Amino acid sequence: MAEPLVPAHHTQHRPRRDRRFEHVAATDDRRVRGRAPIRDGRARAHDEQRKRRGDSRAQGVGSRTIARSVSRRPCHRHHSREIPVPSSPTAVRTSAVDRFLRYVTYDTQSAEGSKTYPSTAKQLVLLDRLAAELKALGLADAMRDANGYVTATIPATTKKTGVPVIGFVAHVDTSPEASGAGVKPIVHADWKGGDITLPDDPTAVLRVRDIPELAEQVGHDIITASGTTLLGADNKAGVAAIVAAVEHFMAHPEIAHGAIRIAFTPDEEVGRGTERFDVPAFGAACAYTMDGAGRGTLEIETFSADAITFTFHGFNTHPGFAKDRMVNSIKVAADFIARLPKDMSPETAAGREGFVHPYVLQGSVEKTSVRFLIRDFVTAELARKEAKLEALARAATAA
């Protein structure tokens, strides 16, 4: 990865800074009001979400409104290249698995919309544990700072001078979209193939036909959750791999290498993972995030990303007296979603094609919000996609 260092991802298109609250209003009774950045998308951000709420509530009978909010973050889909990877020592593999099975039992779910940093205090429990483990492995400078970042250094073993410092980074938080509490990891040892039914929810089935990558894992151990929580492999698998590598390097000083910096971060899943990360203090010439696709893949590019929320406001009254009065915001939002171009969806996008992706819908007659992820390898295309969405939203409110 080339400089400048971007700790959470490899070389990438950096997202633009948040446009916070840009408020516009129309006077028509069927109007579009408000552009307001609210949250980053699930995706996979380096920008602070400082929300300043504006009132986009419509007054009067039959009025329709929509509030638009946008924020930006990078996501997790990358251009990659395959690189040869030597077989890992058995001891390192064992250490990584054992650590992973332990780390996933920590509930480290982050929270969108939190005003604290990290967004949840429970992330600090695992972060403190990791700092202690690194120190116990011999990394004397291992520490967790006030913002939750854990950093440490594997000292150089080479006598050469001018060797660049490299870093390895992983995040500890898990997605707000599914529970991270009470995770029960299951090791399916020496998997023979076939669908995997998760015991705590028989409807949760990992089907080979839906996950072609499983075919490559016959004869290997597969680790899953029990069916009612996430597993937390994103990104505790990366955390475990890094700590196992630290253990190996510290046990084998005969391996010549320069100084290696380690960092564990909170809040990646809510787009705030490197919001307060001190890149100069980290001191690495380049760093690799242990988070991504399969073994042997070096990810060298990610697309730029926005998250945007459209909030539709309707008018509620008793259904018996709703004639020419009620405006159901759920129906307006449904009309909006129905207008989305089918060729701009993640399920139809390929290669370097961008997309818009509605992923959260919350609503009632009076107010319905739709959250979108927007992705594109060309940063300028983000604004074009946002403009397209806003035009469709205006059309839905005017229908």
C-alpha positions as CSV (number, residue, x, y, z in Angstrom):
1,M,0.0,0.0,0.0
2,A,1.4,3.3,-1.0
3,E,1.5,6.4,1.2
4,P,-0.4,8.2,2.5
5,L,-1.5,5.6,5.0
6,V,-5.2,4.9,5.1
7,P,-5.4,2.6,8.1
8,A,-8.8,1.0,7.6
9,H,-8.4,0.0,4.0
10,H,-5.8,-0.4,1.3
11,T,-5.2,2.2,-1.4
12,Q,-8.6,3.6,-2.1
13,H,-10.7,6.4,-3.4
14,R,-11.1,8.5,-0.3
15,P,-14.7,9.5,0.4
16,R,-15.5,13.2,0.4
17,R,-16.3,14.8,3.8
18,D,-19.8,14.9,5.1
19,R,-22.0,17.6,3.8
20,R,-23.8,17.7,7.2
21,F,-27.1,19.6,7.0
22,E,-27.8,21.3,3.7
23,H,-31.4,22.4,4.0
24,V,-33.7,23.3,1.1
25,A,-37.4,23.9,1.2
26,A,-40.2,24.2,-1.3
27,T,-43.5,26.0,-0.8
28,D,-45.7,23.7,-2.8
29,D,-48.2,21.7,-0.7
30,R,-46.7,18.5,-2.1
31,R,-43.1,19.4,-1.3
32,V,-39.7,18.1,-0.8
33,R,-38.0,19.5,2.2
34,G,-34.6,19.1,3.8
35,R,-31.3,17.5,2.9
36,A,-29.6,16.4,6.1
37,P,-26.7,14.0,6.6
38,I,-27.7,11.6,9.3
39,R,-25.6,8.5,9.4
40,D,-23.0,6.6,7.6
41,G,-24.0,3.5,5.9
42,R,-23.2,0.1,7.0
43,A,-20.3,0.4,5.4
44,R,-18.4,-0.4,5.4
45,A,-15.9,5.6,7.2
46,H,-13.3,8.0,8.3
47,D,-15.7,11.0,8.7
48,E,-17.4,12.1,11.8
49,Q,-21.2,12.0,11.9
50,R,-22.0,15.3,13.6
51,K,-25.7,15.4,13.2
52,R,-27.6,18.7,13.4
53,R,-31.3,17.9,13.0
54,G,-33.6,20.1,11.0
55,D,-37.4,20.0,11.2
56,S,-38.8,18.6,8.0
57,R,-42.3,18.1,9.2
58,A,-45.1,19.2,6.9
59,Q,-48.1,21.0,8.3
60,G,-51.6,20.9,7.0
61,V,-53.9,18.4,5.4
62,G,-52.5,16.1,2.6
63,S,-49.0,17.5,2.6
64,R,-46.1,15.2,1.6
65,T,-42.5,15.8,2.5
66,I,-39.2,14.1,2.3
67,A,-36.1,14.7,4.2
68,R,-32.8,13.6,2.6
69,S,-29.7,12.9,4.6
70,V,-26.3,11.8,3.4
71,S,-23.0,10.7,4.8
72,R,-19.9,9.1,3.4
73,R,-17.7,6.2,4.1
74,P,-15.7,3.5,2.3
75,C,-17.1,0.0,2.1
76,H,-15.8,-3.5,1.8
77,R,-15.8,-4.5,-1.8
78,H,-12.4,-4.4,-3.3
79,H,-10.5,-5.0,-6.5
80,S,-8.0,-7.7,-5.6
81,R,-5.2,-9.7,-6.9
82,E,-4.1,-13.2,-5.9
83,I,-0.7,-13.6,-4.3
84,P,1.1,-16.8,-3.3
85,V,0.8,-17.6,0.3
86,P,3.0,-20.2,2.0
87,S,1.4,-22.7,4.3
88,S,1.1,-21.4,7.9
89,P,2.8,-23.2,10.7
90,T,0.4,-25.5,12.5
91,A,1.0,-23.7,15.8
92,V,0.0,-20.3,14.3
93,R,-3.2,-21.8,12.9
94,T,-4.1,-23.3,16.2
95,S,-3.4,-20.1,18.1
96,A,-5.5,-18.1,15.6
97,V,-8.5,-20.5,15.9
98,D,-8.3,-20.7,19.7
99,R,-8.1,-16.9,20.0
100,F,-10.9,-16.4,17.4
101,L,-13.3,-18.8,19.3
102,R,-12.6,-16.7,22.5
103,Y,-12.9,-13.3,20.9
104,V,-16.2,-13.9,19.3
105,T,-17.8,-14.5,22.7
106,Y,-17.2,-10.8,23.5
107,D,-20.2,-8.7,22.5
108,T,-18.6,-5.8,20.6
109,Q,-21.6,-4.5,18.6
110,S,-21.2,-0.9,17.6
111,A,-24.2,1.5,17.4
112,E,-25.3,3.9,14.8
113,G,-26.2,7.4,15.9
114,S,-24.3,7.2,19.1
115,K,-22.8,10.4,20.4
116,T,-20.0,8.7,22.2
117,Y,-16.7,7.4,21.0
118,P,-16.5,4.5,20.7
119,S,-20.2,4.2,20.0
120,T,-20.6,1.4,22.6
121,A,-18.6,1.0,25.8
122,K,-18.7,-2.8,25.5
123,Q,-16.1,-2.7,22.7
124,L,-13.6,-1.4,25.2
125,V,-13.8,-4.7,27.1
126,L,-12.3,-6.7,24.3
127,L,-9.9,-3.8,23.4
128,D,-8.6,-3.8,26.9
129,R,-8.2,-7.6,26.8
130,L,-6.2,-7.3,23.5
131,A,-3.9,-4.7,24.9
132,A,-3.2,-6.9,27.9
133,E,-2.6,-9.9,25.6
134,L,-0.1,-8.0,23.4
135,K,1.8,-6.8,26.5
136,A,1.9,-10.4,27.8
137,L,3.4,-11.5,24.5
138,G,6.2,-9.0,25.0
139,L,5.1,-5.9,23.2
140,A,6.1,-3.5,25.9
141,D,4.4,-0.4,24.4
142,A,1.0,-2.1,24.0
143,M,-1.7,0.3,25.2
144,R,-5.3,1.4,24.7
145,D,-5.8,5.1,24.3
146,A,-8.8,7.2,25.5
147,N,-10.5,6.8,22.1
148,G,-10.3,3.0,22.3
149,Y,-7.5,2.4,19.8
150,V,-5.1,-0.4,20.8
151,T,-1.6,0.0,19.4
152,A,1.6,-1.9,19.9
153,T,5.0,-2.5,18.2
154,I,6.8,-5.7,17.4
155,P,10.5,-4.6,17.6
156,A,12.7,-4.9,14.6
157,T,15.0,-7.9,14.5
158,T,17.1,-6.9,11.5
159,K,20.3,-5.0,11.8
160,K,19.6,-3.2,8.5
161,T,18.8,0.4,8.6
162,G,16.1,2.3,6.8
163,V,13.7,-0.7,6.8
164,P,10.2,0.7,6.4
165,V,7.8,0.2,9.3
166,I,4.7,-1.7,8.2
167,G,1.4,-2.0,10.1
168,F,-1.4,-4.5,10.5
169,V,-4.9,-3.3,11.4
170,A,-8.2,-4.9,12.3
171,H,-11.4,-3.7,13.9
172,V,-13.1,-5.3,16.9
173,D,-16.7,-4.1,16.5
174,T,-19.5,-6.1,14.8
175,S,-22.4,-4.9,12.8
176,P,-25.5,-3.3,14.4
177,E,-27.7,-5.2,12.0
178,A,-27.6,-8.5,14.0
179,S,-27.0,-9.5,17.6
180,G,-23.5,-10.0,18.8
181,A,-24.5,-11.1,22.3
182,G,-24.3,-14.7,23.4
183,V,-22.4,-15.9,20.3
184,K,-21.9,-19.7,20.4
185,P,-19.3,-20.6,17.8
186,I,-19.5,-24.1,16.3
187,V,-16.6,-25.8,14.7
188,H,-17.7,-28.2,12.0
189,A,-14.5,-30.3,12.0
190,D,-13.2,-32.0,8.8
191,W,-16.3,-30.8,6.9
192,K,-17.4,-33.4,4.4
193,G,-19.6,-31.2,2.3
194,G,-23.3,-30.6,2.1
195,D,-25.6,-27.9,3.5
196,I,-25.0,-26.7,7.1
197,T,-28.1,-26.2,9.3
198,L,-27.4,-24.0,12.3
199,P,-28.9,-25.6,15.4
200,D,-30.5,-22.7,17.1
201,D,-32.5,-21.7,14.0
202,P,-33.3,-24.6,11.7
203,T,-34.3,-22.1,9.0
204,A,-30.8,-20.7,8.9
205,V,-29.0,-23.0,6.4
206,L,-25.7,-22.4,4.7
207,R,-26.5,-24.0,1.3
208,V,-23.7,-25.1,-1.0
209,R,-25.6,-23.9,-4.0
210,D,-25.8,-20.4,-2.6
211,I,-22.2,-20.2,-1.3
212,P,-20.0,-21.7,-4.0
213,E,-16.9,-20.9,-2.0
214,L,-17.9,-23.7,0.4
215,A,-16.9,-26.3,-2.2
216,E,-13.2,-25.3,-1.6
217,Q,-13.5,-26.1,2.1
218,V,-14.2,-29.8,2.0
219,G,-11.9,-31.5,4.4
220,H,-11.3,-28.3,6.4
221,D,-12.8,-27.1,9.6
222,I,-15.6,-24.6,9.2
223,I,-16.7,-22.2,12.0
224,T,-20.2,-20.9,12.2
225,A,-22.5,-19.2,14.7
226,S,-25.4,-21.2,16.1
227,G,-28.1,-19.4,14.1
228,T,-29.4,-16.6,16.2
229,T,-26.4,-14.2,16.2
230,L,-23.6,-13.1,13.9
231,L,-20.4,-15.0,14.3
232,G,-18.2,-11.9,14.3
233,A,-15.6,-13.1,11.8
234,D,-15.8,-9.6,10.4
235,N,-13.3,-8.7,11.8
236,K,-12.4,-10.9,14.8
237,A,-10.9,-13.3,12.4
238,G,-8.5,-10.6,11.4
239,V,-7.9,-9.7,15.1
240,A,-7.1,-13.3,15.9
241,A,-4.8,-13.7,12.9
242,I,-2.8,-10.6,13.9
243,V,-2.4,-11.7,17.6
244,A,-1.4,-15.2,16.5
245,A,1.2,-13.7,14.2
246,V,2.5,-11.5,17.0
247,E,2.9,-14.6,19.1
248,H,4.8,-16.3,16.3
249,F,7.2,-13.4,15.7
250,M,7.9,-12.9,19.3
251,A,8.7,-16.6,19.7
252,H,11.0,-16.6,16.7
253,P,13.4,-13.6,16.9
254,E,15.6,-15.3,14.3
255,I,13.1,-14.1,11.6
256,A,14.6,-10.9,10.3
257,H,12.1,-8.0,10.0
258,G,11.7,-4.3,10.6
259,A,9.5,-2.8,13.2
260,I,5.9,-3.9,12.8
261,R,3.0,-1.8,14.2
262,I,-0.3,-3.3,15.3
263,A,-3.6,-1.5,15.7
264,F,-7.1,-2.6,16.7
265,T,-9.9,-0.1,16.2
266,P,-13.5,0.3,17.2
267,D,-16.6,1.4,15.2
268,E,-15.6,0.4,11.7
269,E,-19.1,-1.0,11.1
270,V,-20.7,2.3,11.7
271,G,-18.2,4.2,9.6
272,R,-16.2,5.9,12.4
273,G,-13.4,3.4,12.8
274,T,-10.5,5.8,12.0
275,E,-12.3,9.0,12.9
276,R,-9.8,9.8,15.7
277,F,-7.0,7.5,14.6
278,D,-3.6,9.3,14.8
279,V,-1.9,8.2,11.5
280,P,1.4,10.1,12.1
281,A,1.7,8.7,15.6
282,F,1.1,5.2,14.3
283,G,4.2,5.7,12.3
284,A,3.9,3.1,9.6
285,A,5.0,3.7,6.0
286,C,2.1,1.4,4.9
287,A,-0.4,-0.8,6.6
288,Y,-2.6,-3.8,5.8
289,T,-6.1,-4.3,7.0
290,M,-6.7,-7.9,7.9
291,D,-10.3,-7.8,6.7
292,G,-11.6,-9.0,3.3
293,A,-11.8,-11.9,1.0
294,G,-10.2,-15.3,0.9
295,R,-6.7,-16.5,1.8
296,G,-4.0,-15.4,-0.6
297,T,-5.8,-12.2,-1.7
298,L,-4.3,-8.7,-1.5
299,E,-6.9,-6.1,-1.8
300,I,-5.6,-3.0,-3.5
301,E,-8.6,-0.8,-4.2
302,T,-12.0,-0.1,-2.7
303,F,-14.9,2.0,-4.1
304,S,-16.0,5.3,-2.6
305,A,-19.2,5.2,-0.6
306,D,-22.0,7.3,0.7
307,A,-24.9,6.5,2.9
308,I,-28.1,8.4,2.5
309,T,-31.5,8.5,4.3
310,F,-34.7,9.7,2.8
311,T,-37.5,10.4,5.3
312,F,-41.1,10.8,3.9
313,H,-43.7,12.6,6.0
314,G,-47.4,12.0,5.4
315,F,-50.6,12.9,7.2
316,N,-52.5,10.5,9.4
317,T,-56.2,10.7,10.4
318,H,-58.9,8.1,11.3
319,P,-59.3,5.7,8.4
320,G,-63.0,6.3,8.5
321,F,-62.5,10.0,7.6
322,A,-59.4,9.6,5.4
323,K,-61.0,10.5,2.1
324,D,-58.9,13.2,0.5
325,R,-57.1,13.8,3.7
326,M,-54.7,10.9,4.6
327,V,-51.3,10.7,3.0
328,N,-49.7,7.4,3.8
329,S,-45.9,7.9,3.9
330,I,-45.4,4.1,3.6
331,K,-47.1,4.1,0.2
332,V,-45.1,7.1,-0.9
333,A,-41.8,5.4,0.1
334,A,-42.9,2.2,-1.6
335,D,-43.6,4.2,-4.8
336,F,-40.1,5.7,-4.4
337,I,-38.5,2.2,-4.1
338,A,-40.4,0.9,-7.0
339,R,-38.9,3.6,-9.2
340,L,-35.3,2.6,-8.5
341,P,-33.5,1.5,-11.7
342,K,-33.0,-2.2,-11.7
343,D,-29.6,-1.9,-13.3
344,M,-28.3,0.2,-10.3
345,S,-28.7,-2.6,-7.7
346,P,-26.0,-4.6,-6.1
347,E,-27.7,-7.8,-7.3
348,T,-27.1,-6.6,-10.9
349,A,-23.8,-4.8,-10.6
350,A,-20.6,-6.4,-11.7
351,G,-16.9,-5.4,-11.9
352,R,-16.5,-1.7,-11.4
353,E,-20.2,-0.8,-11.7
354,G,-21.6,1.2,-8.8
355,F,-25.0,0.8,-7.2
356,V,-27.6,2.1,-4.9
357,H,-28.9,-0.2,-2.2
358,P,-31.9,0.4,0.1
359,Y,-31.1,-1.7,3.2
360,V,-33.2,-0.3,6.1
361,L,-36.9,0.6,5.9
362,Q,-38.7,2.0,9.0
363,G,-42.2,3.4,8.7
364,S,-45.7,4.4,9.8
365,V,-48.4,6.3,8.1
366,E,-46.9,9.6,9.4
367,K,-43.3,9.0,8.7
368,T,-41.2,6.5,6.8
369,S,-37.4,6.4,6.4
370,V,-35.4,4.5,3.8
371,R,-31.7,4.2,4.2
372,F,-29.4,3.6,1.2
373,L,-25.8,2.7,0.6
374,I,-24.3,4.3,-2.5
375,R,-21.2,2.8,-4.0
376,D,-19.0,3.7,-7.0
377,F,-15.3,3.5,-8.0
378,V,-15.6,7.0,-9.5
379,T,-16.1,9.4,-6.6
380,A,-17.9,12.0,-8.8
381,E,-20.5,9.3,-9.6
382,L,-21.7,9.3,-6.0
383,A,-23.2,12.8,-6.4
384,R,-24.9,11.8,-9.7
385,K,-26.5,8.7,-8.0
386,E,-27.7,10.9,-5.1
387,A,-29.2,13.4,-7.5
388,K,-31.0,10.5,-9.3
389,L,-32.4,9.2,-6.0
390,E,-33.6,12.7,-5.0
391,A,-35.3,13.1,-8.4
392,L,-37.1,9.8,-7.9
393,A,-38.1,10.8,-4.4
394,R,-39.5,14.1,-5.6
395,A,-41.4,12.2,-8.3
396,A,-42.9,9.9,-5.7
397,T,-44.0,12.7,-3.4
398,A,-45.6,14.5,-6.4
399,A,-47.5,11.4,-7.7
